[in-house]
Each structure stands twice: as C-alpha cells, then as structure tokens.
Amino acid sequence: MKIGGVPLFPQQADTGAAGVDMVALVVCAICGLLALGVLVAVVYFLIRYRAGSDVNRDNPPEGHLPLELSWVGGAVVLSLVMFIFGARAYYDLRVAPTDSFEIEVVGRQWMWKIRHPSGRREINTLHVPLGTKIKLKMISRDVIHSFYLPEFRTKHDVLPGRYTDLWIEPKKLGRFTLACSEYCGTNHSRMKGEVVVVTPEEYESWQALSPLTSVQRGERLYRKMACDSCHEYQDGQVVSGAPLLDGIYGSTVGLEAGGSTKVDDDYLRRSILRPKAQVVAGFQPIMPTYEGRLSEGELLDLIAYIRSRSGSTVDDGGKK
C-alpha cells in the first residue's frame, strides 16, 4: 500500500504479513475516527458556546445513564474488535505448523549464527526456501536479543538459557532485512544481516554441501561422550541408574523432589547442563554436569538426537 507513491509499510515477504498489516490498519482506522470525532466535537463546542450566557446553572444534572452506557458499550465493542483482529494475527504468528522444519539460531554480541538441518552454517545470513514453513529455534549465548524480520512482520526475543521460536513462510524471492531490535550493548546497531529467499531446488543444492544432519552429529557426539554407558539397555537391563531415552521426549516425568515436568527442549538442555536441578523420580543424581563443556550447537545436536529417538524429528531439510 502506497500514499502518494510512498510505501506505507515495508513490502510483504511472508504469508502472514498481510494479516499483521490489516491489524495495524484496523487499529489506526478506529483510533483515527475517534480522534476525528473528538476534534470535531471540540471545534463545534468552541464555536457554539464562544459567547457567554445567562442560563441558570444552580441545579446541574447529576448524570445521564443512557449516554454513559452507550459510551462505555461503544468503547467495549471497539476494544473487542481490535482484540479479535490482534489475537487471530498473534495466534497465526506464534503457533508453528506441524509440517514446518527447524533452523537453529544462536544470538550473541553482536552477530547471528545460523545452522540448517543439514549442518550448513551461516553468520548474519539466513537462506530459506520459498513457500516452505520454517520454524526458527533460537537461543542467546549472552544477553537478551530480539530476532526481527520487518518484511516478514515478525520478531521474537532471544533469551539466554531458554529456547524460543517463531515461524515464517516466505512468499517472495529476494533479500530482506534481519536485525536485532533489543538493545544489547555497544554494537547493537551493527547486529544486522539478511534473509535470502531462494527456490526450494536452490536451497536443497545449497545445503547439500554439508555431509551430516543435526541428528547424525548428535548421535556421534552421544557415542563420543559415552552417554550410552548409562542411558541404554545392556542384556535386557538398564546399564546404569539413568533414564532410558527411547520415547522420553514429549512425555511427562515425575521428579525426585516432587511434582512433574514435561520433557521438552528446555528440560533436556537443563538436564545436560545442570543434571541435579530436576532429577527424575526413582534415579540418583549421578550424571556429571556438562556446563562449559558443550557449545550451543552441540547441545542442539544432542537434543535433536534425543528427540529423534521418540519419533519426533525434523531433519534432512525438513523431510520427516
């Protein structure tokens, strides 16, 4: 949309961008009409009552219930209209489709490190295929950042010690802006990059240059660190007093300290870095800590491998 040849919004590069723009237009239209109504009323009263009057004002009315109810009711209706439009757009932006594939994003001062399912890595550049649902799984190595894609009409905080995500579905080929929209230190303004949208065939050829997938790298690391010496069966019995990993992802486990928790990415990350924080009921805290011994990429690989052992994996460029 343009006004006098000047774009009102950045170009729409994502399938969800039109919905976000509609919310902005609806809110601006409602607020603009209300402001115009107030302005017209003020001007009218200035003109109508510009001169004094000898009217007796000893007993002014104490209220006007129909007027008050109509004002409150109108405000509630307009608020609900804006809420419904905003809630629908927010839900569409936040809930990733089940058929989307993951790309890993690690933010740090002052760069974006990107890793694709095939293992291909980038810095401050994100290659994505056209017309494909993509879930960006994000975490920070230091302070709070915010992953911002203006042409895709989306952004999300990237937090240290916790995974967050957003999803996109590019609908236009080209290069688009990637930035950090959360002040993160001296060179915050330089924490920029670009999203490169290519055809699915070009993307497959581009990422095929990496020999191992995230799950394969995770399995190799799992064996290298001897995780299988505790978390596996041997002769039909558990090797050591540690939970088995088959089918554990997505389940709810009881905790030794009481209560329960769902086994998701955040729980697995905590259990690897601080294994004594939430010990599964029935097991002893025998696992050593790996905090400071694994990079964020290695943690993501291990989590991808554990997830694959429960039949929940997105790998090989999104092919399940």
C-alpha positions as CSV (number, residue, x, y, z in Angstrom):
1,M,0.0,0.0,0.0
2,K,1.3,3.4,-1.0
3,I,0.3,7.0,-0.2
4,G,1.5,9.5,-2.9
5,G,3.9,6.9,-4.2
6,V,5.5,6.4,-0.7
7,P,5.1,2.9,0.8
8,L,3.0,2.8,3.9
9,F,4.6,-0.5,5.1
10,P,7.7,-2.5,4.1
11,Q,7.0,-5.0,1.3
12,Q,5.2,-8.2,2.4
13,A,7.7,-11.2,2.1
14,D,5.7,-13.6,4.3
15,T,2.3,-15.2,4.0
16,G,1.4,-13.8,7.4
17,A,2.4,-10.2,6.7
18,A,-1.0,-9.2,5.2
19,G,-2.8,-10.2,8.4
20,V,-0.4,-8.1,10.5
21,D,-0.9,-5.1,8.2
22,M,-4.6,-5.5,8.4
23,V,-4.5,-5.3,12.3
24,A,-2.4,-2.2,12.1
25,L,-4.8,-0.6,9.6
26,V,-7.9,-1.5,11.7
27,V,-6.4,-0.1,14.9
28,C,-5.2,3.0,13.1
29,A,-8.6,3.5,11.5
30,I,-10.6,3.1,14.7
31,C,-8.2,5.4,16.6
32,G,-8.2,7.9,13.8
33,L,-12.0,8.0,13.6
34,L,-12.2,8.5,17.4
35,A,-9.6,11.3,17.3
36,L,-11.5,13.0,14.4
37,G,-14.8,12.7,16.4
38,V,-13.2,14.4,19.4
39,L,-11.7,17.1,17.3
40,V,-15.0,17.8,15.5
41,A,-16.8,18.0,18.9
42,V,-14.2,20.4,20.3
43,V,-14.4,22.7,17.4
44,Y,-18.2,22.6,17.5
45,F,-18.3,23.5,21.2
46,L,-15.7,26.3,20.7
47,I,-17.9,27.9,18.0
48,R,-21.3,27.1,19.5
49,Y,-20.5,28.3,23.0
50,R,-18.0,31.0,22.3
51,A,-20.2,33.7,23.9
52,G,-21.3,33.9,27.5
53,S,-24.9,33.0,28.6
54,D,-27.2,34.0,31.5
55,V,-28.6,30.5,31.8
56,N,-29.3,29.4,35.5
57,R,-26.8,26.7,36.4
58,D,-27.7,26.2,40.1
59,N,-29.0,22.6,39.6
60,P,-26.9,20.9,37.0
61,P,-27.8,17.3,36.1
62,E,-26.0,14.6,38.1
63,G,-25.7,12.1,35.2
64,H,-27.2,10.8,32.0
65,L,-27.4,6.9,32.2
66,P,-28.2,6.2,28.5
67,L,-25.4,8.4,27.4
68,E,-22.9,6.8,29.8
69,L,-24.0,3.3,28.9
70,S,-23.7,4.0,25.2
71,W,-20.2,5.5,25.6
72,V,-19.0,2.5,27.7
73,G,-20.7,0.0,25.4
74,G,-19.2,1.6,22.3
75,A,-15.7,1.5,23.8
76,V,-16.1,-2.1,24.8
77,V,-17.2,-3.1,21.3
78,L,-14.4,-1.3,19.6
79,S,-11.9,-2.8,22.1
80,L,-13.2,-6.3,21.3
81,V,-12.9,-5.7,17.6
82,M,-9.3,-4.7,17.9
83,F,-8.6,-7.6,20.3
84,I,-10.1,-10.2,18.0
85,F,-8.2,-8.9,15.0
86,G,-4.9,-8.8,17.1
87,A,-5.5,-12.2,18.8
88,R,-6.1,-14.0,15.5
89,A,-3.0,-12.5,13.9
90,Y,-0.9,-13.3,17.0
91,Y,-2.1,-16.9,17.1
92,D,-1.2,-17.3,13.4
93,L,2.3,-15.9,14.0
94,R,3.1,-17.8,17.2
95,V,1.8,-21.4,16.5
96,A,4.1,-23.1,14.1
97,P,2.5,-25.7,11.7
98,T,3.4,-29.3,12.4
99,D,4.9,-29.7,9.0
100,S,7.5,-26.9,9.4
101,F,11.2,-27.8,9.6
102,E,13.7,-26.3,12.0
103,I,16.6,-23.9,11.5
104,E,18.7,-23.1,14.6
105,V,19.6,-19.6,15.5
106,V,22.1,-18.6,18.2
107,G,22.4,-14.9,19.0
108,R,25.5,-13.4,20.6
109,Q,27.1,-9.9,20.8
110,W,26.9,-8.9,18.0
111,M,26.0,-11.5,15.4
112,W,23.5,-14.1,14.4
113,K,24.8,-17.7,14.0
114,I,22.5,-19.8,11.8
115,R,22.6,-23.6,11.4
116,H,20.5,-25.6,8.9
117,P,19.2,-29.2,9.3
118,S,22.0,-30.4,7.0
119,G,24.6,-28.8,9.2
120,R,25.4,-25.9,6.9
121,R,26.3,-22.8,8.9
122,E,26.0,-19.1,8.3
123,I,26.7,-15.8,10.1
124,N,24.3,-12.9,9.8
125,T,22.7,-14.5,6.7
126,L,19.7,-16.8,6.6
127,H,18.9,-18.8,3.5
128,V,15.3,-20.1,3.3
129,P,13.3,-21.8,0.6
130,L,10.3,-20.1,-1.0
131,G,6.8,-21.3,0.0
132,T,8.1,-23.5,2.9
133,K,7.0,-23.4,6.5
134,I,10.1,-22.8,8.6
135,K,10.4,-22.8,12.4
136,L,13.3,-20.8,13.8
137,K,14.5,-22.3,17.1
138,M,16.5,-19.6,18.9
139,I,18.7,-19.1,22.0
140,S,21.2,-16.5,23.2
141,R,24.8,-17.0,24.4
142,D,25.0,-13.8,26.4
143,V,22.3,-11.1,26.8
144,I,18.7,-10.7,25.6
145,H,18.4,-10.1,21.8
146,S,15.4,-9.8,19.6
147,F,15.2,-11.5,16.2
148,Y,13.5,-9.0,13.9
149,L,12.3,-9.5,10.3
150,P,10.4,-6.4,9.2
151,E,9.4,-7.6,5.8
152,F,8.1,-10.8,7.4
153,R,6.2,-8.7,10.1
154,T,7.6,-10.8,12.9
155,K,10.1,-10.7,15.7
156,H,10.7,-12.5,19.0
157,D,13.0,-12.2,22.0
158,V,16.1,-14.5,22.0
159,L,16.9,-15.4,25.6
160,P,20.0,-16.8,27.3
161,G,19.4,-20.2,28.8
162,R,16.0,-20.8,27.2
163,Y,14.7,-21.7,23.8
164,T,12.2,-19.5,22.0
165,D,10.9,-19.9,18.5
166,L,9.0,-18.2,15.6
167,W,8.0,-19.4,12.2
168,I,7.9,-17.9,8.7
169,E,6.6,-18.9,5.3
170,P,8.4,-16.8,2.6
171,K,6.3,-15.9,-0.4
172,K,8.7,-13.7,-2.3
173,L,12.2,-14.3,-3.7
174,G,14.9,-11.8,-2.8
175,R,17.0,-10.4,0.0
176,F,15.3,-9.0,3.1
177,T,16.4,-7.3,6.4
178,L,17.4,-9.2,9.5
179,A,18.1,-7.1,12.6
180,C,18.3,-7.2,16.4
181,S,15.5,-4.9,17.9
182,E,16.5,-5.3,21.6
183,Y,19.3,-3.0,22.8
184,C,22.2,-5.5,23.6
185,G,25.3,-3.4,24.0
186,T,27.8,-1.1,22.3
187,N,27.4,-2.5,18.8
188,H,23.7,-3.3,18.9
189,S,23.1,-1.1,15.8
190,R,25.6,-3.3,13.8
191,M,23.8,-6.6,14.6
192,K,22.3,-6.8,11.2
193,G,22.0,-9.4,8.5
194,E,19.8,-10.5,5.7
195,V,17.3,-13.2,4.8
196,V,17.9,-14.7,1.4
197,V,14.8,-16.4,-0.1
198,V,15.6,-18.9,-2.9
199,T,13.7,-21.6,-4.7
200,P,13.3,-25.0,-2.9
201,E,15.6,-26.6,-5.5
202,E,18.3,-23.9,-5.0
203,Y,18.0,-24.4,-1.2
204,E,18.4,-28.2,-1.4
205,S,21.5,-27.8,-3.6
206,W,22.9,-25.1,-1.3
207,Q,22.6,-27.1,2.0
208,A,23.5,-30.4,0.4
209,L,27.2,-29.4,0.7
210,S,27.1,-30.4,4.4
211,P,27.6,-34.2,4.9
212,L,25.9,-34.7,8.3
213,T,22.5,-33.8,9.6
214,S,21.9,-32.4,13.1
215,V,20.6,-35.8,14.3
216,Q,23.6,-37.6,12.9
217,R,26.0,-35.2,14.6
218,G,24.1,-35.6,17.8
219,E,24.3,-39.4,17.7
220,R,28.1,-39.2,17.0
221,L,28.5,-36.8,20.0
222,Y,26.3,-39.0,22.1
223,R,28.6,-42.0,21.5
224,K,31.8,-39.9,21.8
225,M,30.8,-38.7,25.3
226,A,29.8,-42.2,26.4
227,C,26.2,-41.2,27.1
228,D,25.3,-44.7,26.0
229,S,27.1,-46.1,29.0
230,C,24.2,-45.0,31.3
231,H,21.2,-44.3,29.1
232,E,21.0,-47.7,27.2
233,Y,19.9,-51.3,27.7
234,Q,22.5,-54.0,28.0
235,D,21.5,-57.6,28.1
236,G,17.9,-56.5,28.6
237,Q,18.7,-54.3,31.6
238,V,19.5,-50.7,32.1
239,V,23.3,-50.3,32.1
240,S,23.3,-47.7,34.9
241,G,20.8,-45.9,37.0
242,A,19.8,-43.4,34.4
243,P,16.5,-42.9,32.5
244,L,16.2,-44.5,29.1
245,L,15.9,-42.0,26.2
246,D,13.7,-44.0,23.9
247,G,10.2,-42.4,23.8
248,I,11.1,-39.9,26.6
249,Y,10.7,-36.8,24.5
250,G,7.3,-35.2,24.9
251,S,6.4,-37.3,27.9
252,T,5.7,-36.1,31.4
253,V,8.1,-37.5,34.1
254,G,7.9,-37.4,37.9
255,L,10.7,-35.6,39.8
256,E,12.6,-36.9,42.8
257,A,11.9,-33.6,44.6
258,G,8.2,-33.9,43.9
259,G,5.9,-32.7,41.1
260,S,6.4,-33.5,37.4
261,T,7.6,-31.8,34.2
262,K,7.3,-32.3,30.5
263,V,10.4,-33.5,28.7
264,D,10.9,-30.8,26.0
265,D,13.9,-28.9,24.6
266,D,14.3,-26.7,27.6
267,Y,14.2,-29.6,30.1
268,L,16.7,-31.6,28.1
269,R,19.0,-28.5,28.0
270,R,18.8,-28.0,31.7
271,S,19.3,-31.7,32.4
272,I,22.5,-31.8,30.3
273,L,24.0,-28.6,31.8
274,R,22.7,-28.9,35.3
275,P,21.6,-32.6,35.8
276,K,21.0,-32.3,39.5
277,A,18.4,-29.5,39.1
278,Q,15.5,-31.8,38.2
279,V,16.3,-35.4,38.8
280,V,13.7,-38.0,37.5
281,A,12.0,-39.9,40.3
282,G,13.5,-43.3,41.0
283,F,17.0,-42.3,39.9
284,Q,20.1,-41.0,41.7
285,P,21.9,-37.7,40.6
286,I,24.9,-39.5,39.2
287,M,25.2,-37.6,36.0
288,P,28.1,-35.1,35.8
289,T,27.5,-31.5,34.6
290,Y,28.4,-30.5,31.0
291,E,28.1,-26.8,31.6
292,G,31.0,-25.1,29.9
293,R,32.0,-28.3,28.1
294,L,29.5,-28.2,25.2
295,S,28.8,-25.4,22.7
296,E,25.3,-24.3,21.9
297,G,25.5,-26.1,18.6
298,E,26.5,-29.4,20.3
299,L,23.6,-29.0,22.7
300,L,21.2,-28.6,19.9
301,D,22.6,-31.6,18.1
302,L,22.2,-33.8,21.2
303,I,18.6,-32.6,21.7
304,A,17.8,-33.3,18.1
305,Y,19.2,-36.9,18.5
306,I,17.2,-37.5,21.7
307,R,14.1,-36.1,20.1
308,S,14.6,-38.5,17.1
309,R,14.5,-41.5,19.5
310,S,11.0,-40.6,20.3
311,G,9.9,-40.4,16.7
312,S,9.8,-36.6,16.8
313,T,12.4,-35.3,14.4
314,V,12.7,-32.7,11.7
315,D,15.8,-33.4,9.7
316,D,17.3,-33.5,6.2
317,G,15.9,-30.2,5.2
318,G,12.6,-30.8,6.7
319,K,11.9,-34.3,5.3
320,K,10.4,-36.4,8.0
